[in-house]
């Protein structure tokens, strides 16, 4: 989820009160989670997700998504996190590229990176992302945390498809241009 000006959150951590979520979006989210066999997070996003989805509040307010979020395998990429208590979670501390290549080589459902802009940026720059799905919300914040980091590397994307939601959200699906990575 991003704003039209490219921010995944406002200037404060977890400032996402602008997310445009309705029943149509929730149906989409459930279908996407049903196609996902592994969720991958960086530490910060993991801590936020793990602090919400296993709670009674999440289970009562959004039982279908909570059930899926809690049961799907989760991988946290972090050099600092020592414990991951959320059900079906393991931590990758080292050899990240190698571990992700192994995961990608296994048969099964998709691997999804939710949030985790720093991790996503690193994976993109390592050639480990096949597709980016960006949902643009019809709001401009003017400032915040950018989805893509200015790391000096150009990343070419190939449009695979779009979906327009009644809410004004637009899903953009991009394939990653193939490069030689080291």
Helices and strands as residue ranges (DSSP letters): E 2-3, E 7-9, H 23-34, E 36-42, H 43-50, H 56-61, H 63-71, E 73-77, E 89-92, H 96-105, E 110-113, H 117-125, E 131-137, E 145-146, E 157-164, E 170-176
